[in-house]
């Protein structure tokens, strides 16, 4: 979800994330997200025959939840860093 919210779209980009998720697990997660209507496959922007992924409206609705988890980590877990700008703290 984080990578999709950051604008990443290709399987290769997801697999290069710091977590280094094994490709079989990444494939399974993407398929589960597709099955739940959170992401959809689209033609890649570079014009190749490869596919990319994008969030659906339902998936975009998870953005505030991901931001809330990020904000919690920034507040309570020392050393936490965020790739997505944090919301102002109260």
N, CA, C and O atoms as CSV, one atom per row, in Angstrom:
chain,resi,resn,atom,element,x,y,z
A,1,UNK,N,N,0.825,-1.184,0.000
A,1,UNK,CA,C,0.000,0.000,0.000
A,1,UNK,C,C,0.875,1.256,0.000
A,1,UNK,O,O,0.633,2.198,-0.754
A,2,UNK,N,N,1.882,1.246,0.850
A,2,UNK,CA,C,2.752,2.421,0.928
A,2,UNK,C,C,3.346,2.741,-0.434
A,2,UNK,O,O,3.328,3.893,-0.869
A,3,UNK,N,N,3.873,1.723,-1.108
A,3,UNK,CA,C,4.505,1.956,-2.403
A,3,UNK,C,C,3.505,2.468,-3.435
A,3,UNK,O,O,3.830,3.349,-4.231
A,4,UNK,N,N,2.309,1.927,-3.426
A,4,UNK,CA,C,1.275,2.413,-4.343
A,4,UNK,C,C,0.917,3.861,-4.032
A,4,UNK,O,O,0.740,4.665,-4.946
A,5,UNK,N,N,0.809,4.196,-2.755
A,5,UNK,CA,C,0.507,5.572,-2.371
A,5,UNK,C,C,1.645,6.520,-2.733
A,5,UNK,O,O,1.417,7.710,-2.952
A,6,UNK,N,N,2.866,6.000,-2.796
A,6,UNK,CA,C,4.019,6.816,-3.195
A,6,UNK,C,C,4.138,6.944,-4.709
A,6,UNK,O,O,5.028,7.635,-5.204
A,7,UNK,N,N,3.248,6.285,-5.449
A,7,UNK,CA,C,3.261,6.407,-6.903
A,7,UNK,C,C,3.967,5.289,-7.632
A,7,UNK,O,O,4.074,5.324,-8.858
A,8,UNK,N,N,4.451,4.297,-6.909
A,8,UNK,CA,C,5.067,3.158,-7.578
A,8,UNK,C,C,3.969,2.316,-8.201
A,8,UNK,O,O,2.862,2.223,-7.671
A,9,UNK,N,N,4.290,1.701,-9.340
A,9,UNK,CA,C,3.240,0.986,-10.061
A,9,UNK,C,C,3.667,-0.370,-10.598
A,9,UNK,O,O,2.813,-1.213,-10.873
A,10,UNK,N,N,4.954,-0.601,-10.752
A,10,UNK,CA,C,5.431,-1.820,-11.390
A,10,UNK,C,C,5.898,-2.840,-10.368
A,10,UNK,O,O,6.407,-2.486,-9.304
A,11,UNK,N,N,5.720,-4.104,-10.700
A,11,UNK,CA,C,6.144,-5.204,-9.833
A,11,UNK,C,C,7.614,-5.040,-9.445
A,11,UNK,O,O,7.989,-5.238,-8.289
A,12,UNK,N,N,8.421,-4.683,-10.409
A,12,UNK,CA,C,9.860,-4.496,-10.186
A,12,UNK,C,C,10.118,-3.419,-9.123
A,12,UNK,O,O,11.026,-3.556,-8.304
A,13,UNK,N,N,9.324,-2.361,-9.143
A,13,UNK,CA,C,9.475,-1.300,-8.141
A,13,UNK,C,C,9.083,-1.799,-6.753
A,13,UNK,O,O,9.740,-1.467,-5.766
A,14,UNK,N,N,8.025,-2.588,-6.675
A,14,UNK,CA,C,7.597,-3.122,-5.383
A,14,UNK,C,C,8.653,-4.071,-4.820
A,14,UNK,O,O,8.961,-4.033,-3.629
A,15,UNK,N,N,9.199,-4.917,-5.680
A,15,UNK,CA,C,10.178,-5.900,-5.202
A,15,UNK,C,C,11.495,-5.251,-4.779
A,15,UNK,O,O,12.282,-5.865,-4.058
A,16,UNK,N,N,11.743,-4.011,-5.223
A,16,UNK,CA,C,12.964,-3.297,-4.844
A,16,UNK,C,C,12.802,-2.515,-3.539
A,16,UNK,O,O,13.740,-1.843,-3.109
A,17,UNK,N,N,11.645,-2.589,-2.909
A,17,UNK,CA,C,11.410,-1.873,-1.653
A,17,UNK,C,C,12.343,-2.386,-0.563
A,17,UNK,O,O,12.834,-3.512,-0.650
A,18,UNK,N,N,12.590,-1.580,0.456
A,18,UNK,CA,C,13.532,-1.964,1.515
A,18,UNK,C,C,13.201,-3.281,2.212
A,18,UNK,O,O,14.100,-3.954,2.717
A,19,UNK,N,N,11.927,-3.654,2.246
A,19,UNK,CA,C,11.543,-4.888,2.938
A,19,UNK,C,C,11.989,-6.138,2.191
A,19,UNK,O,O,12.063,-7.217,2.779
A,20,UNK,N,N,12.283,-6.005,0.918
A,20,UNK,CA,C,12.737,-7.143,0.093
A,20,UNK,C,C,11.783,-8.336,0.213
A,20,UNK,O,O,12.202,-9.448,0.533
A,21,UNK,N,N,10.508,-8.089,-0.044
A,21,UNK,CA,C,9.501,-9.147,0.022
A,21,UNK,C,C,9.789,-10.164,-1.078
A,21,UNK,O,O,9.964,-9.775,-2.233
A,22,UNK,N,N,9.842,-11.446,-0.755
A,22,UNK,CA,C,10.047,-12.458,-1.802
A,22,UNK,C,C,8.975,-12.325,-2.886
A,22,UNK,O,O,7.819,-12.021,-2.591
A,23,UNK,N,N,9.365,-12.554,-4.131
A,23,UNK,CA,C,8.462,-12.309,-5.257
A,23,UNK,C,C,7.191,-13.157,-5.200
A,23,UNK,O,O,6.131,-12.704,-5.631
A,24,UNK,N,N,7.281,-14.377,-4.677
A,24,UNK,CA,C,6.069,-15.194,-4.604
A,24,UNK,C,C,5.063,-14.609,-3.610
A,24,UNK,O,O,3.856,-14.667,-3.842
A,25,UNK,N,N,5.553,-14.051,-2.517
A,25,UNK,CA,C,4.670,-13.429,-1.529
A,25,UNK,C,C,4.114,-12.119,-2.079
A,25,UNK,O,O,2.938,-11.814,-1.884
A,26,UNK,N,N,4.948,-11.349,-2.760
A,26,UNK,CA,C,4.498,-10.106,-3.374
A,26,UNK,C,C,3.404,-10.379,-4.403
A,26,UNK,O,O,2.397,-9.673,-4.435
A,27,UNK,N,N,3.590,-11.378,-5.228
A,27,UNK,CA,C,2.573,-11.745,-6.227
A,27,UNK,C,C,1.258,-12.103,-5.551
A,27,UNK,O,O,0.190,-11.674,-5.988
A,28,UNK,N,N,1.339,-12.889,-4.487
A,28,UNK,CA,C,0.137,-13.292,-3.759
A,28,UNK,C,C,-0.572,-12.087,-3.155
A,28,UNK,O,O,-1.798,-11.994,-3.210
A,29,UNK,N,N,0.189,-11.169,-2.582
A,29,UNK,CA,C,-0.416,-9.980,-1.962
A,29,UNK,C,C,-1.090,-9.102,-3.012
A,29,UNK,O,O,-2.192,-8.600,-2.789
A,30,UNK,N,N,-0.439,-8.918,-4.144
A,30,UNK,CA,C,-1.048,-8.105,-5.200
A,30,UNK,C,C,-2.338,-8.737,-5.704
A,30,UNK,O,O,-3.316,-8.038,-5.967
A,31,UNK,N,N,-2.338,-10.054,-5.838
A,31,UNK,CA,C,-3.554,-10.737,-6.288
A,31,UNK,C,C,-4.671,-10.621,-5.250
A,31,UNK,O,O,-5.838,-10.465,-5.611
A,32,UNK,N,N,-4.324,-10.695,-3.980
A,32,UNK,CA,C,-5.330,-10.535,-2.923
A,32,UNK,C,C,-5.888,-9.116,-2.929
A,32,UNK,O,O,-7.090,-8.923,-2.746
A,33,UNK,N,N,-5.027,-8.123,-3.138
A,33,UNK,CA,C,-5.496,-6.741,-3.227
A,33,UNK,C,C,-6.392,-6.542,-4.450
A,33,UNK,O,O,-7.377,-5.805,-4.392
A,34,UNK,N,N,-6.047,-7.196,-5.548
A,34,UNK,CA,C,-6.905,-7.131,-6.746
A,34,UNK,C,C,-8.254,-7.772,-6.457
A,34,UNK,O,O,-9.300,-7.212,-6.788
A,35,UNK,N,N,-8.225,-8.937,-5.845
A,35,UNK,CA,C,-9.458,-9.646,-5.528
A,35,UNK,C,C,-10.370,-8.859,-4.602
A,35,UNK,O,O,-11.593,-8.993,-4.663
A,36,UNK,N,N,-9.780,-8.045,-3.751
A,36,UNK,CA,C,-10.553,-7.220,-2.816
A,36,UNK,C,C,-10.973,-5.891,-3.437
A,36,UNK,O,O,-11.664,-5.099,-2.796
A,37,UNK,N,N,-10.562,-5.644,-4.675
A,37,UNK,CA,C,-10.934,-4.401,-5.340
A,37,UNK,C,C,-10.145,-3.192,-4.886
A,37,UNK,O,O,-10.593,-2.059,-5.063
A,38,UNK,N,N,-8.962,-3.415,-4.297
A,38,UNK,CA,C,-8.132,-2.321,-3.791
A,38,UNK,C,C,-7.178,-1.810,-4.867
A,38,UNK,O,O,-6.881,-0.616,-4.917
A,39,UNK,N,N,-6.697,-2.706,-5.726
A,39,UNK,CA,C,-5.837,-2.320,-6.844
A,39,UNK,C,C,-6.383,-2.932,-8.127
A,39,UNK,O,O,-7.174,-3.875,-8.111
A,40,UNK,N,N,-5.931,-2.361,-9.235
A,40,UNK,CA,C,-6.273,-2.916,-10.541
A,40,UNK,C,C,-5.013,-2.929,-11.398
A,40,UNK,O,O,-4.094,-2.135,-11.198
A,41,UNK,N,N,-4.995,-3.847,-12.353
A,41,UNK,CA,C,-3.877,-3.903,-13.291
A,41,UNK,C,C,-4.205,-3.031,-14.486
A,41,UNK,O,O,-5.340,-2.992,-14.963
A,42,UNK,N,N,-3.179,-2.330,-14.958
A,42,UNK,CA,C,-3.327,-1.446,-16.108
A,42,UNK,C,C,-2.109,-1.621,-17.008
A,42,UNK,O,O,-1.086,-2.129,-16.551
A,43,UNK,N,N,-2.191,-1.213,-18.276
A,43,UNK,CA,C,-0.992,-1.262,-19.120
A,43,UNK,C,C,0.080,-0.327,-18.558
A,43,UNK,O,O,-0.230,0.748,-18.044
A,44,UNK,N,N,1.317,-0.740,-18.658
A,44,UNK,CA,C,2.428,0.079,-18.166
A,44,UNK,C,C,2.508,1.375,-18.963
A,44,UNK,O,O,2.222,1.397,-20.160
A,45,UNK,N,N,2.899,2.447,-18.293
A,45,UNK,CA,C,2.969,3.765,-18.913
A,45,UNK,C,C,4.046,3.866,-19.986
A,45,UNK,O,O,3.994,4.758,-20.833
A,46,UNK,N,N,5.032,2.951,-19.957
A,46,UNK,CA,C,6.136,3.041,-20.908
A,46,UNK,C,C,5.800,2.446,-22.275
A,46,UNK,O,O,6.654,2.418,-23.161
A,47,UNK,N,N,4.585,1.977,-22.452
A,47,UNK,CA,C,4.167,1.451,-23.750
A,47,UNK,C,C,4.564,0.012,-24.010
A,47,UNK,O,O,4.260,-0.518,-25.079
A,48,UNK,N,N,5.234,-0.641,-23.068
A,48,UNK,CA,C,5.593,-2.044,-23.247
A,48,UNK,C,C,4.361,-2.906,-22.997
A,48,UNK,O,O,3.303,-2.398,-22.625
A,49,UNK,N,N,4.505,-4.199,-23.201
A,49,UNK,CA,C,3.395,-5.114,-22.963
A,49,UNK,C,C,3.241,-5.457,-21.486
A,49,UNK,O,O,2.307,-6.161,-21.099
A,50,UNK,N,N,4.139,-4.969,-20.682
A,50,UNK,CA,C,4.085,-5.253,-19.245
A,50,UNK,C,C,2.899,-4.533,-18.603
A,50,UNK,O,O,2.354,-3.571,-19.145
A,51,UNK,N,N,2.526,-5.034,-17.438
A,51,UNK,CA,C,1.409,-4.444,-16.708
A,51,UNK,C,C,1.913,-3.660,-15.505
A,51,UNK,O,O,3.027,-3.869,-15.026
A,52,UNK,N,N,1.078,-2.767,-15.036
A,52,UNK,CA,C,1.360,-1.991,-13.834
A,52,UNK,C,C,0.124,-2.104,-12.939
A,52,UNK,O,O,-0.886,-2.696,-13.322
A,53,UNK,N,N,0.222,-1.541,-11.771
A,53,UNK,CA,C,-0.876,-1.563,-10.810
A,53,UNK,C,C,-1.191,-0.137,-10.404
A,53,UNK,O,O,-0.317,0.730,-10.388
A,54,UNK,N,N,-2.456,0.092,-10.075
A,54,UNK,CA,C,-2.837,1.377,-9.498
A,54,UNK,C,C,-3.965,1.139,-8.502
A,54,UNK,O,O,-4.717,0.168,-8.588
A,55,UNK,N,N,-4.046,2.063,-7.559
A,55,UNK,CA,C,-5.098,1.983,-6.557
A,55,UNK,C,C,-6.446,2.335,-7.175
A,55,UNK,O,O,-6.544,3.232,-8.012
A,56,UNK,N,N,-7.455,1.637,-6.761
A,56,UNK,CA,C,-8.822,1.972,-7.136
A,56,UNK,C,C,-9.309,3.061,-6.170
A,56,UNK,O,O,-8.574,3.467,-5.269
A,57,UNK,N,N,-10.529,3.523,-6.356
A,57,UNK,CA,C,-11.093,4.486,-5.397
A,57,UNK,C,C,-11.128,3.863,-4.004
A,57,UNK,O,O,-10.851,4.530,-3.007
A,58,UNK,N,N,-11.467,2.595,-3.950
A,58,UNK,CA,C,-11.490,1.877,-2.670
A,58,UNK,C,C,-10.095,1.873,-2.048
A,58,UNK,O,O,-9.953,2.107,-0.848
A,59,UNK,N,N,-9.068,1.611,-2.852
A,59,UNK,CA,C,-7.694,1.598,-2.363
A,59,UNK,C,C,-7.227,2.966,-1.906
A,59,UNK,O,O,-6.534,3.083,-0.895
A,60,UNK,N,N,-7.605,4.006,-2.648
A,60,UNK,CA,C,-7.235,5.359,-2.247
A,60,UNK,C,C,-7.857,5.720,-0.906
A,60,UNK,O,O,-7.304,6.530,-0.161
A,61,UNK,N,N,-9.003,5.124,-0.594
A,61,UNK,CA,C,-9.645,5.360,0.692
A,61,UNK,C,C,-8.825,4.859,1.874
A,61,UNK,O,O,-9.071,5.258,3.013
A,62,UNK,N,N,-7.857,3.990,1.614
A,62,UNK,CA,C,-6.966,3.507,2.680
A,62,UNK,C,C,-5.840,4.489,3.000
A,62,UNK,O,O,-5.133,4.314,3.992
A,63,UNK,N,N,-5.666,5.517,2.171
A,63,UNK,CA,C,-4.595,6.498,2.380
A,63,UNK,C,C,-4.578,7.096,3.775
A,63,UNK,O,O,-3.517,7.130,4.399
A,64,UNK,N,N,-5.718,7.574,4.297
A,64,UNK,CA,C,-5.707,8.143,5.653
A,64,UNK,C,C,-5.347,7.123,6.729
A,64,UNK,O,O,-4.772,7.483,7.756
A,65,UNK,N,N,-5.678,5.864,6.503
A,65,UNK,CA,C,-5.332,4.824,7.482
A,65,UNK,C,C,-3.825,4.590,7.487
A,65,UNK,O,O,-3.215,4.480,8.551
A,66,UNK,N,N,-3.228,4.515,6.309
A,66,UNK,CA,C,-1.777,4.343,6.210
A,66,UNK,C,C,-1.082,5.550,6.836
A,66,UNK,O,O,-0.077,5.395,7.528
A,67,UNK,N,N,-1.609,6.748,6.599
A,67,UNK,CA,C,-1.026,7.963,7.183
A,67,UNK,C,C,-1.126,7.928,8.705
A,67,UNK,O,O,-0.198,8.353,9.394
A,68,UNK,N,N,-2.234,7.429,9.236
A,68,UNK,CA,C,-2.389,7.352,10.693
A,68,UNK,C,C,-1.376,6.384,11.301
A,68,UNK,O,O,-0.809,6.667,12.356
A,69,UNK,N,N,-1.143,5.249,10.650
A,69,UNK,CA,C,-0.150,4.291,11.146
A,69,UNK,C,C,1.244,4.919,11.079
A,69,UNK,O,O,2.048,4.759,11.998
A,70,UNK,N,N,1.526,5.639,9.978
A,70,UNK,CA,C,2.808,6.341,9.858
A,70,UNK,C,C,2.985,7.331,11.002
A,70,UNK,O,O,4.039,7.369,11.638
A,71,UNK,N,N,1.953,8.131,11.262
A,71,UNK,CA,C,2.043,9.142,12.314
A,71,UNK,C,C,2.245,8.508,13.692
A,71,UNK,O,O,2.988,9.033,14.521
A,72,UNK,N,N,1.581,7.382,13.929
A,72,UNK,CA,C,1.753,6.673,15.191
A,72,UNK,C,C,3.215,6.234,15.330
A,72,UNK,O,O,3.825,6.431,16.380
A,73,UNK,N,N,3.767,5.646,14.281
A,73,UNK,CA,C,5.153,5.197,14.326
A,73,UNK,C,C,6.127,6.334,14.556
A,73,UNK,O,O,7.087,6.190,15.313
A,74,UNK,N,N,5.885,7.475,13.903
A,74,UNK,CA,C,6.762,8.631,14.085
A,74,UNK,C,C,6.712,9.147,15.525
A,74,UNK,O,O,7.714,9.622,16.059
A,75,UNK,N,N,5.551,9.050,16.136
A,75,UNK,CA,C,5.401,9.559,17.498
A,75,UNK,C,C,5.955,8.597,18.541
A,75,UNK,O,O,6.602,9.025,19.497
A,76,UNK,N,N,5.711,7.307,18.368
A,76,UNK,CA,C,5.982,6.350,19.438
A,76,UNK,C,C,7.179,5.433,19.221
A,76,UNK,O,O,7.656,4.827,20.181
A,77,UNK,N,N,7.666,5.314,18.032
A,77,UNK,CA,C,8.773,4.391,17.765
A,77,UNK,C,C,10.036,5.159,17.383
A,77,UNK,O,O,10.131,5.662,16.263
A,78,UNK,N,N,11.001,5.256,18.287
A,78,UNK,CA,C,12.242,5.987,18.005
A,78,UNK,C,C,12.930,5.436,16.750
A,78,UNK,O,O,12.979,4.226,16.533
A,79,UNK,N,N,13.449,6.336,15.945
A,79,UNK,CA,C,14.167,5.947,14.738
A,79,UNK,C,C,13.280,5.723,13.530
A,79,UNK,O,O,13.780,5.430,12.444
A,80,UNK,N,N,11.964,5.857,13.700
A,80,UNK,CA,C,11.058,5.676,12.568
A,80,UNK,C,C,11.230,6.830,11.591
A,80,UNK,O,O,11.324,7.990,11.992
A,81,UNK,N,N,11.269,6.501,10.317
A,81,UNK,CA,C,11.383,7.510,9.259
A,81,UNK,C,C,10.200,7.328,8.322
A,81,UNK,O,O,9.659,6.230,8.195
A,82,UNK,N,N,9.804,8.405,7.672
A,82,UNK,CA,C,8.654,8.346,6.777
A,82,UNK,C,C,9.036,8.796,5.381
A,82,UNK,O,O,9.721,9.805,5.215
A,83,UNK,N,N,8.591,8.044,4.368
A,83,UNK,CA,C,8.805,8.433,2.984
A,83,UNK,C,C,7.685,9.348,2.503
A,83,UNK,O,O,7.836,10.058,1.509
A,84,UNK,N,N,6.560,9.325,3.216
A,84,UNK,CA,C,5.422,10.184,2.909
A,84,UNK,C,C,5.399,11.271,3.963
A,84,UNK,O,O,5.525,10.979,5.153
A,85,UNK,N,N,5.238,12.524,3.550
A,85,UNK,CA,C,5.249,13.631,4.502
A,85,UNK,C,C,4.229,13.408,5.621
A,85,UNK,O,O,3.106,12.965,5.382
A,86,UNK,N,N,4.640,13.720,6.820
A,86,UNK,CA,C,3.768,13.513,7.986
A,86,UNK,C,C,2.765,14.642,8.130
A,86,UNK,O,O,3.017,15.783,7.745
A,87,UNK,N,N,1.619,14.290,8.697
A,87,UNK,CA,C,0.611,15.295,9.016
A,87,UNK,C,C,1.074,16.065,10.244
A,87,UNK,O,O,1.855,15.538,11.037
A,88,UNK,N,N,0.619,17.284,10.417
A,88,UNK,CA,C,1.017,18.046,11.612
A,88,UNK,C,C,0.593,17.311,12.874
A,88,UNK,O,O,-0.481,16.712,12.927
A,89,UNK,N,N,1.445,17.363,13.885
A,89,UNK,CA,C,1.157,16.688,15.162
A,89,UNK,C,C,0.384,17.612,16.078
A,89,UNK,O,O,0.605,18.823,16.108
A,90,UNK,N,N,-0.526,17.012,16.824
A,90,UNK,CA,C,-1.321,17.796,17.783
A,90,UNK,C,C,-0.593,17.893,19.115
A,90,UNK,O,O,-1.098,18.512,20.051
